[in-house]
C-alpha cells in the first residue's frame, strides 16, 4: 500500500529538486548570455547536476520513486541540457551537432517511451548508459562554460566522445524498445 502511494505521489523531495532544476534554467541562461558571468553560470550548472544526482539517490534510498518523478526528472535534465547546449553554440559551433543529436535522441525516446507505456502501463527509469551519457554531457557543458580558453582540439575531442557515448546510449535504448515490443507482441495497442 505504501509503495503504491509513493508511486502515485506528486510532491516528493526528488520532484521538488527536479522543479528546482527547471527553475535554474533561466538563471543559467541569464548568467551565460545576459551578463557573461561564466563562473556563476558554471556554478549554477554544477548545482543543477548535483541536484540531479541527489534527487535520484533520495528517490531510491527513501523509496520515494514516483511516476511523476520518472517523467519530471528526465524532462528537467533534457531541458537543461538543450538550453545550455543552445547557449554554448554561440561560442562553440561544434555544439550544434550535439544539440541536434540530443533532439533526435529525445524525440525517438519520447515516441518509443509512449508506445511502451501504452503497451505495458509502466514507466521505466533511466538505464546505466543513459546516466553515463548524461554525466558526460554535463561534464562537457561545465568544462566549456568554465574553461573559456579551452584548446579547440580538446573541445572537439570532448564533444566527439560525448556524441559517441550518446549515440551508443540511443542504440541501447532502441534495442530495449524492440525487445519490449517483441515480448509484448500479443498485447493490443
N, C-alpha and C positions, 0 to 999 in steps of 0.2 A: 504493500500500500504506500509506504513512504517513498519507495523508488519511483512509483507511478506519479506521485505528487511532484517529486523533483523533476522528473522528465517533462512534465507539463508546466513547470514554473516559468514565470516571466522575469520576475525581479529576484535575481540572484547576484552574488558578488561577481562571478565571471561575466554575467551580462552587463552589469554596471561598468566593469572595466572595458568591455567592448564598446559601450556607448561613449565612455571617456576617450577611447582611441578615435572614434569617429569625430568627436569634438576637437581633437588635436589637429585634425587635417587642415582646417583653415588657418590655424595658428602657425603650423609649419610652413604653409604656403606664404603666409604674410611675412614671416621672418626670412624666408628664402628669396622670394620675388619682390616683396614690398619694400623691405628695408635692407636687404642683402646682409643680414646678420647671420652668417652661415654657422657660427658656433651655436647660437640659440636654436636655429633650425635643426642642427645636428643633435643637440641635446634633447630637443622635443621628439625627434625621430627615435633616438635611443630609448626615451621613456615609453614611447609607443610600442617599440619592440619588446621591452621588458614587461610591460603590462600584458602583452600578448602571451608571453611565456607564463606569467603569473596567473592569468585567468585560466589557462589550460591546466596548470598544476592544481589550482584551487578546485576547479571543477572535478578533476579526477580524485584528488586527495580527500575532499569532503563530500564526495558523491553528489555534487550539485550540477551534474551534466544535464542540460535540458535541450529539448528540441529547438527552442528559440535560440539558445546559445550555439547549437550546431550550425545554425544559419547565420546568426549575428556575428559570430567570431570571424568566419571567413569573409563576410561582407566587409567588416571593418578592416581586415588585412588587405583585401584586394583594392578597396577604395584608397587606402593609404598608399599602397604600392603604386597604383596608377597615378595618383595625384603627385607623388614625389618624382616618379619617372617623367611625368609631363614637365615638371619644373626643371629636372636635370637635362631634358632635351634642349633647353635653352643654351646651356654651356657645353654639353657633350652630345653631339648629334648621333653618335652610335647608340644612344639610349632609345632611339626611335625603334630599332629592331626589337629590343627587349620589351618596350611598350606594346608594340604590335603583337608579339608572341604572347604576352600576358593577356591581351584582349582575346586572341584566338583561343588560348587555353581555357580561360574562364568562361567564354561563350560555349565552348564544347562541353565543359564540365557542368555548366548550368543545365544544358539541354539533356545530357545523359543522366544527371542527377535527378531531374524532374521525371524522366522515364522510370528510373529505378524506384523513386519514392512512390510513383503511381502504381508500379507493379507489386512492390513488397511492403508498402506502407511503413517504411522506416527511413530515417535519415542517418546516413553513415558519416562517421567522423573522418578527420584527416588521416592520411597514411604517412609512414615514415619518410617516403620520398617527397611528399608534398611539404612536410616540415623542413626537410633538407633544402628544398628549393626556396622556401620562404626565408630560411636562415641565410642562404647565400644572397638572395635578393636584398634583404635588409642590410647585410654586411656591405655589399657593393654600393648601395644607396648611401649608407652612412659614410663610407670611405670617400665617396665623391662629393658629398655635401661638406665634409670637414677638411678634406685634403684638396684644396683648390688648385694646387700646383702639381697634381698627380701626373707623372710622365704618361704621355699618350700611349706608349706601348703597354704599360702596366694597366692603364684604364681599359684598353681594348682587350687585353688578355682576361681581365676580371669579368668584363661583360660577356665575352665569348664563353668562358667557363660557366657563367650563370645561364646563358642560353642553352648550353648542352645539358645542364642539370634540369632546367625547367622543361626542356623537350623530353628528356628521359622520364621525368615525373608524369608528363602528359601521356606518354605512351603507356606507362604502367597503369594510370587511371583508366585509360580507354580499354586496356586489357581486362581490368577488373569489371568494367561495364559489360563487355561482351561475355565474360564468364557468368556474370549475374543474369544476363539475358538468356544464355544457354540453360542455366539452372531453372529459370522461371518460365521457360518456353510455353508451358501449358497453362500459365496464368493469363487470364484475359486482360487486355488493356481497357 
